[in-house]
Amino acid sequence: MRTKTKSAFALGSVLALGLSGCVADESDDGDGGDDGEPLVLGFLPSQDDDQLVEDATAIAEQLSEHLDREVEHYITEGYAGMVTALQTGQVDVAMGLGPVVFTQAIDQADAEPILQAERFGSDTYVTQWFTDDPDTYCLDEPVEGETDQGYEMLYCNGTDEAEDGPVGEEALELIEEGQTISFVDEGSASGYFYPATQLREVNGFDPLNDIDAQFAGGHPQSVQNVYEGEISVGVSFDDAREGMVEEFEDVGEQVVVFAWSENIPNDGIAVSSEIDEEETETIKTAFEDMAASEEGAEALFDVYEIDGLVDVDTEGLEAAREVAADFGDEAE
């Protein structure tokens, strides 16, 4: 059985949502004090639109119970949208912040990081590189491995047994200059920043000019691009294929994982600078209590596959900040 780290985000995947009736009133000035106004809880998209609304509603209800205060959910249209929402007071608390947008929320919106997600006993995950052309990118025979959710899927180049990244970088050397790659979103850590940085380090490619980056809009969509033969190589968080099994039963056979990035800090939760210190601590405690309860733990897993909440790894976030800084304006 393969053992590995995993994240539902990473990064954070992004979908351009045209949702109505599921976001907070944008005219709300976002006053973070407990003055009778609802607390607005922001989410980054990571799944089917309707399912995300359902799961976000469940989280808001659970948090409301633990805070004894009304909580509304707000779904942003992308990574930059969440930072803006924190800056403008549209969102009081933000969930699902992959490490790059997490640092941007801290640096640009003066948000306070309070907790980080834990999955399968780890507070880190990896980018997975996958292909529909194992004859080219698998330097050994693909083997079946069991995912964390119990699916049998194909891996090669040691990704079936690895516990930490990077793995399979010899195969990344086979990617050619100008080749099309399915990334997730320009603001995604696991879906762009980390794998593009890895390509630069392995192949010397300028990620902004030497590869044909196609952004799928979400981690499942990136997997689908490769599954349907649109693009031969793609990236996502590990292992985004699990979420595609219901729609594409053979996705684990047709899409083969052949490499990993270095380890990436898991996503986290941040509180708006408009919330005072006492209320911030109250919100943190409420999330911790929620994670410790049966219903709360189920809601956290459903929305972002969170198994637990731990203190923020500030060193890991600093490494993510350095990765984003290498992209200059692209990281803004």
DOVO-435532 format. One line per 8 residues: number of its first residue (from 0); their letters; for each residue x, y, z of C-alpha. Coordinates in pm, 1 decimal, decimal comma. Layout:
NUM) A) X:Y:Z  ...
//
This chain:
0) MRTKTKSA) 0,0:0,0:0,0  134,1:341,0:-84,9  174,7:598,6:189,1  172,7:961,2:101,8  67,0:1308,8:196,0  -240,0:1464,5:48,2  -426,5:1792,6:22,2  -760,6:1888,2:-107,9
8) FALGSVLA) -603,7:2211,8:-214,4  -367,6:2307,7:-235,3  -384,0:2463,4:-330,1  -686,4:2545,8:-357,3  -842,5:2495,4:-692,3  -1033,3:2774,3:-858,8  -1356,5:2779,9:-1054,7  -1513,9:3094,9:-1194,0
16) LGLSGCVA) -1845,4:3063,4:-1018,8  -2159,9:3235,6:-1122,1  -2344,9:3158,7:-804,3  -2638,2:3353,6:-676,6  -2799,0:3336,4:-337,4  -2492,1:3169,0:-183,5  -2273,7:3466,3:-97,4  -2294,7:3735,7:159,8
24) DESDDGDG) -2435,3:4075,2:73,4  -2143,2:4261,5:-83,2  -2270,9:4587,6:61,9  -2185,9:4457,6:410,7  -1902,3:4668,4:546,9  -1754,9:4355,7:706,0  -1730,5:4501,7:1059,7  -1562,0:4211,4:1236,8
32) GDDGEPLV) -1681,7:4287,5:1586,8  -1952,8:4072,3:1743,8  -2208,5:4351,2:1708,6  -2501,7:4138,9:1599,2  -2388,7:4130,1:1236,2  -2328,6:3784,0:1084,5  -1972,0:3658,6:1068,8  -1883,4:3605,5:702,0
40) LGFLPSQD) -1686,4:3287,5:628,9  -1508,8:3281,9:292,5  -1438,3:2972,3:82,2  -1217,5:2908,7:-219,2  -1377,8:2672,5:-472,7  -1247,1:2316,4:-483,7  -1531,1:2103,9:-614,7  -1865,1:2098,2:-794,7
48) DDQLVEDA) -2049,2:2429,7:-750,7  -2366,3:2292,1:-593,5  -2176,1:2055,9:-365,2  -1953,0:2336,5:-243,8  -2257,1:2545,3:-153,7  -2397,4:2252,6:44,4  -2069,1:2185,2:223,9  -2001,5:2554,5:294,0
56) TAIAEQLS) -2349,9:2584,7:443,0  -2278,6:2292,2:675,1  -1951,0:2448,4:791,2  -2119,9:2783,4:853,0  -2392,5:2611,9:1057,9  -2137,7:2421,7:1265,3  -1927,3:2730,7:1331,1  -2240,4:2923,8:1421,6
64) EHLDREVE) -2325,9:2665,2:1687,1  -1979,6:2685,0:1841,9  -1972,8:3065,3:1835,0  -2338,2:3112,6:1927,3  -2349,5:3368,2:1649,5  -2491,0:3380,6:1297,5  -2239,9:3279,3:1029,5  -2285,2:3327,8:653,9
72) HYITEGYA) -2073,8:3175,7:378,8  -1915,2:3361,3:87,3  -1762,5:3183,9:-212,2  -1499,7:3377,4:-403,0  -1429,9:3343,3:-773,2  -1057,4:3286,4:-729,9  -746,6:3326,0:-521,0  -704,8:3699,2:-577,6
80) GMVTALQT) -1073,8:3744,9:-502,3  -1026,5:3607,8:-152,4  -742,2:3847,4:-75,1  -955,4:4136,4:-201,5  -1250,9:4017,6:5,8  -1034,3:4022,9:317,9  -899,9:4367,0:228,9  -1244,6:4517,4:173,1
88) GQVDVAMG) -1420,4:4355,1:468,3  -1646,5:4132,1:259,3  -1501,9:3830,5:441,4  -1422,5:3803,6:812,0  -1268,2:3456,0:807,9  -1114,4:3277,6:508,2  -1082,3:2899,4:469,2  -894,4:2684,4:222,8
96) LGPVVFTQ) -605,2:2925,8:176,9  -327,3:2742,6:-4,6  20,6:2853,4:105,7  74,3:3120,1:-160,7  -261,8:3291,3:-116,4  -220,7:3237,9:260,2  94,4:3450,6:255,6  -74,1:3705,3:28,1
104) AIDQADAE) -363,8:3733,0:273,1  -113,3:3797,0:552,2  107,0:4038,9:357,3  -151,8:4225,5:149,8  -464,1:4213,1:368,3  -293,3:4204,9:709,2  -494,4:3892,5:790,8  -412,1:3686,9:1099,6
112) PILQAERF) -327,0:3317,8:1032,0  -484,8:3100,7:1299,5  -486,5:2735,6:1191,9  -362,6:2498,5:925,0  -524,7:2183,3:786,3  -397,6:1837,3:867,5  -465,9:1538,3:643,4  -370,0:1179,2:709,6
120) GSDTYVTQ) -146,4:1294,0:993,2  46,6:1546,3:782,8  43,4:1924,0:749,3  204,9:1909,5:404,2  115,1:1772,4:60,8  266,8:1764,1:-288,6  195,7:1852,2:-648,6  148,6:1538,5:-854,7
128) WFTDDPDT) 253,2:1527,5:-1220,7  42,7:1293,4:-1434,5  17,2:1179,3:-1793,4  -182,3:976,6:-2043,2  147,3:878,0:-2206,3  324,2:646,5:-1961,2  541,2:505,3:-2240,9  719,6:840,6:-2247,5
136) YCLDEPVE) 716,7:958,1:-1885,4  729,3:634,5:-1686,5  1090,8:520,9:-1661,6  969,3:195,3:-1508,5  654,3:-12,8:-1539,9  341,2:154,2:-1393,6  217,8:-21,2:-1081,6  -108,3:-17,2:-893,9
144) GETDQGYE) -117,7:161,5:-563,1  -394,5:221,1:-316,0  -494,9:581,1:-255,0  -583,5:717,8:85,8  -951,3:667,5:4,8  -895,2:306,6:-102,9  -893,9:338,0:-482,6  -651,0:134,1:-693,0
152) MLYCNGTD) -469,8:367,8:-933,6  -152,4:366,6:-1143,5  181,0:522,0:-1047,3  536,9:505,1:-1171,3  886,6:633,7:-1099,3  851,2:558,3:-729,1  544,3:773,4:-662,4  358,2:464,5:-535,9
160) EAEDGPVG) 591,6:430,4:-235,0  716,5:780,5:-165,2  636,1:964,3:155,9  796,4:1298,4:68,2  884,9:1483,5:-250,2  1041,8:1551,8:-484,5  1008,9:1223,4:-674,8  1052,3:1133,9:-1042,3
168) EEALELIE) 1241,4:1443,1:-1149,1  1434,2:1241,9:-1410,9  1103,3:1207,2:-1596,7  1043,2:1581,2:-1579,8  1363,0:1625,3:-1780,4  1171,4:1470,4:-2072,9  933,8:1767,1:-2088,6  1035,9:1981,2:-2383,5
176) EGQTISFV) 1056,0:2356,2:-2419,4  727,5:2493,1:-2554,8  530,1:2186,7:-2446,6  169,2:2231,7:-2335,1  103,7:2155,1:-1969,2  -228,1:2156,7:-1788,5  -191,6:2372,3:-1479,2  -471,0:2467,0:-1239,1
184) DEGSASGY) -473,8:2842,9:-1183,6  -217,8:3123,9:-1189,6  -263,8:3168,1:-814,1  -244,3:2801,3:-713,4  54,1:2678,5:-511,9  36,3:2309,6:-604,4  -137,1:2382,2:-933,5  117,6:2630,5:-1067,7
192) FYPATQLR) 380,0:2799,3:-849,3  550,6:2486,3:-716,5  545,9:2272,6:-1033,4  650,9:2564,5:-1254,6  936,2:2637,7:-1014,1  1030,3:2269,9:-1024,9  1046,0:2277,8:-1406,1  1274,9:2578,0:-1391,2
200) EVNGFDPL) 1504,9:2404,0:-1145,6  1510,5:2073,7:-1336,2  1505,6:2194,9:-1697,9  1605,2:2558,9:-1676,7  1272,7:2668,6:-1826,0  1136,3:3016,7:-1775,0  786,3:2923,5:-1653,2  639,2:3239,2:-1799,8
208) NDIDAQFA) 784,8:3204,3:-2148,6  929,6:2858,1:-2217,0  620,5:2642,8:-2164,5  265,0:2658,8:-2298,7  74,5:2686,7:-1970,8  -295,2:2608,0:-1999,9  -498,9:2680,7:-1686,6  -782,4:2436,4:-1630,6
216) GGHPQSVQ) -958,9:2639,4:-1361,6  -953,4:2362,5:-1101,7  -767,7:2050,6:-993,6  -1033,9:1806,7:-1119,4  -1047,4:1993,4:-1449,5  -670,9:1956,0:-1490,7  -702,7:1580,3:-1441,0  -988,4:1577,8:-1690,4
224) NVYEGEIS) -778,6:1761,5:-1950,0  -530,2:1474,4:-1948,9  -792,3:1202,6:-1913,3  -970,9:1323,4:-2225,6  -646,1:1351,1:-2420,7  -658,6:1727,8:-2454,2  -309,9:1760,7:-2300,7  -54,4:1485,1:-2230,9
232) VGVSFDDA) 92,8:1622,0:-1906,6  -79,5:1794,9:-1618,1  -54,8:1876,4:-1249,6  -284,8:1885,2:-949,2  -275,8:1826,3:-577,1  -218,0:1468,3:-469,6  -441,1:1274,5:-546,3  -707,9:1473,2:-726,3
240) REGMVEEF) -798,1:1168,5:-935,8  -1002,1:1033,7:-645,5  -1262,0:1304,7:-693,1  -1308,1:1204,8:-1057,5  -1382,4:833,9:-1007,3  -1758,4:876,8:-986,7  -1765,6:1043,5:-1328,7  -1473,5:858,1:-1490,0
248) EDVGEQVV) -1436,0:510,9:-1340,8  -1110,4:433,8:-1520,9  -937,3:765,2:-1445,0  -683,1:584,1:-1226,2  -580,3:366,4:-1519,1  -582,7:629,1:-1793,8  -409,1:902,2:-1594,6  -78,5:785,2:-1445,3
256) VFAWSENI) 111,4:979,1:-1176,3  481,8:996,1:-1264,1  638,6:1267,3:-1044,0  596,9:1477,6:-730,2  707,6:1824,2:-627,9  871,7:1905,1:-298,8  644,8:1909,1:5,0  405,2:2205,0:26,3
264) PNDGIAVS) 238,2:2343,4:341,8  -130,5:2257,6:368,2  -401,1:2520,6:334,7  -507,8:2724,9:630,9  -754,6:2960,8:793,8  -702,0:3335,7:839,5  -901,5:3606,5:1015,1  -955,6:3960,2:887,7
272) SEIDEEET) -754,4:4240,6:1042,5  -1087,4:4403,0:1132,1  -1148,8:4131,2:1391,3  -1001,3:4218,6:1730,2  -756,0:3990,9:1912,4  -1008,8:3854,4:2161,3  -1261,1:3766,6:1893,1  -987,8:3611,6:1678,5
280) ETIKTAFE) -896,1:3379,0:1963,6  -1262,3:3293,1:2011,8  -1293,6:3201,9:1643,4  -980,3:2987,2:1658,4  -1113,9:2800,0:1961,6  -1448,9:2749,4:1787,8  -1276,6:2588,2:1487,1  -1072,9:2364,1:1717,5
288) DMAASEEG) -1386,4:2260,9:1906,3  -1565,8:2200,4:1578,9  -1283,8:1976,6:1454,5  -1305,4:1777,7:1777,3  -1679,7:1712,4:1738,6  -1824,1:1436,9:1521,9  -2049,2:1660,9:1312,6  -1788,3:1934,1:1281,5
296) AEALFDVY) -1517,4:1690,7:1176,5  -1747,8:1547,4:911,1  -1824,3:1894,9:776,6  -1454,3:1986,3:759,5  -1374,5:1666,0:573,1  -1660,8:1713,7:329,1  -1560,2:2063,6:227,5  -1179,1:2031,1:205,1
304) EIDGLVDV) -1100,0:1677,1:324,8  -961,3:1819,1:649,3  -883,8:1555,7:914,4  -766,7:1797,9:1180,1  -650,5:2153,0:1250,8  -304,0:2241,7:1381,4  -104,2:2555,3:1452,1  34,7:2735,2:1148,2
312) DTEGLEAA) 377,4:2630,0:1019,0  533,9:2973,9:979,0  859,4:2833,6:836,2  667,8:2646,8:566,7  477,2:2961,8:477,6  801,2:3155,9:447,7  923,9:2900,3:193,4  596,7:2944,9:0,6
320) REVAADFG) 644,1:3321,5:13,1  987,0:3279,6:-147,2  845,9:3056,2:-421,0  579,6:3316,7:-503,9  834,0:3600,9:-494,4  1028,4:3432,5:-774,1  734,0:3499,5:-1004,4  729,3:3874,2:-940,4
328) DEAE) 413,1:4039,2:-1070,5  266,7:3701,3:-1165,2  226,5:3626,7:-795,1  28,7:3943,1:-731,0
//
